């Protein structure tokens, strides 16, 4: 899902730990802005992550998911930012969290893509459903997301909408086979 990073920086993990805890306690644009400052878009950490902090954040993703499921744009922005310190299951769970946001606030999802050009529209295809176990449920989610994304008429998000629509159609076609 991630495109090539443009430049490198080191994460201030103690500050990130504090900022993320503050965000979960008092969610909003101000608290989210601190996380975005610590994890700017288009950058990658060159160090081995602080496992204690990344594990703590990962173990609290459910709280972030609740906020994103409310359609909060700040939560979607925070989820995109956390990709900088994620890998494996952490990155997969972030992808699912971000893609689910389409179902409650497709405009916020598209705005998140616009603000994070290092990530591809294919993230919209992450249903979080094991297609081998429930391909019909995954296909239904993809079709619903396509309807929702298509309904966004914001001219400033045209490129992101078109890209996401194309990605979802391709995923639907693949899932229908």
N, C-alpha and C positions, 0 to 999 in steps of 0.2 A: 504494500500500500504506500510505502514511503518512497518518494523520489530521492535523487541524489542531494545530499546536504551541500549547502553553498559555502559555509565557513564553519570553523570549529570554536568551541568555547568550553570552559570548565564550569560545571554546575556547583553552586554554593548549596550543598545539601542541607546543612543546618538551617539556612534561611528558607529553603524550599519546604522543609519539614514544618517550620513555623507557619509559612504562608499557606500551605495546604490545610493544616489544622485550623487556621483562622478562617479560611474559606468555608470549610465544612461547618464551622460553628456560626459564622455570619456570612452566608453566601451573598454575593452581589458583585457588581462590576468593579468596585474598588478592590475588594479582596482578590478577585480573579486577575485584575491588572498586575498585581504583585507577582503572581505565578507566571503570567505571560512575560513579565520583565525578566524573571529568572530563567525562563525557558523560551527564548524568542523563536519565532517561526523561522524555518529554513536553516537551522543550525543543529549541530550534533555534538554530544559530549564525547571528548576524547579519552576520558579516564574510565576505569572500571567503576561502575556506579556504586554508591554507598548502599550496600545491601540492606542495612537496617532501615534506612529511610525509604528506599524503593519498596521494600517488603511492607513497610507500614502503610505507604500510600496504596499499594496494590490491595492490601487487606481492607482498605476503606473504599474501594471502588464502588461497592454497593451504594454507599451514601451519595457518591457523585452520580451514579446511575439514576437514583431517585430524583435528583435535581434536574438532570438532563431529560428524564421522562416527564417532567413538568413543562418541558419546552423552553427551559432557561437557556438563553444564548450564552451567558457567561459560563455555564457548566459545559456546554459543547466546546467553547474556546479552551477551557481548562483541559478537557479530554484530549483535544488535538495537541496541546502543549506537552502533555505528559508522554506523548510518543517519544520525545527526546531521551527519556530515561527508561524506556520499556523495551522488552524483547520477549519472545516466546509467548507464554500464556497471557502475560500482562498486555502485550501489544494486541493479541487476538481479542481480549476482553474489551480493550479500548475501541477497537474497530467495531465490535458488536454494539457497544454503548452508543457510539457516534451514529452508526447506521440506524439504530432504533429511534433516534431523535427525529428522523424523517416522519415517523408515524404520529408525532404530536406537534412538530413545528418544522415542516419542510423548508420554509424560508430560512430559519435559523441554521439548518443543516447546510443549505446552499451558501449562506453567508460565511459559515465556518470554512467551507471549501475555498471560497474566495479569499478569505483571510489567511489561509494556509495552503498556498499554491504548491507546496512540496508533496502534497498528498493527492492521490488520483481519485477520480469519480467512482472507480470500482469499489471503493469502500462502501458504497450504498448497497452493494450486493451481499454484504455480510449479514446473514439472517440470524446467526447464533443457533440455528437449527441444524442438526446432523441430517443432511440430505439423504443419507443411507437409511436412516430410521424413519424420516417423515418428509419425503419429497413433496407431498401435496401441501403441507404446511409451509414449507420454504417457498414454493411456487406462489402460494396465495399471498405471502408477505411481500414478495417481489412485485407482484401485480398491484397490490395496494400501494406500495411505495411509488410505483410508476404513476399511478393516478394522482397521488398527492404532490409529487414533484412537478408533474405537468400542470397542476393547478396554480403554481406560483407564477405570477405575471410581472414580477418586479424586473424592469428593464436592466437594472444594474447587475442582475444575477443571470442574465440570458446565457452567457457562456457556460456557467456552472450548471444551469438547468439542462441545456442541450447535451452537455457532456454526461451528466448523470442519467438523463433519459436514454441516451445511447448505451451506456453501461448496463442499465437495468434491462433494456430490451435484449441485449446480448446474453445476460444472465438468465432471463426468462426463456429465451430460445434454447439455451444449453440445458436448463432444468426441465424443459418440456420433452426432451428427447428420451 
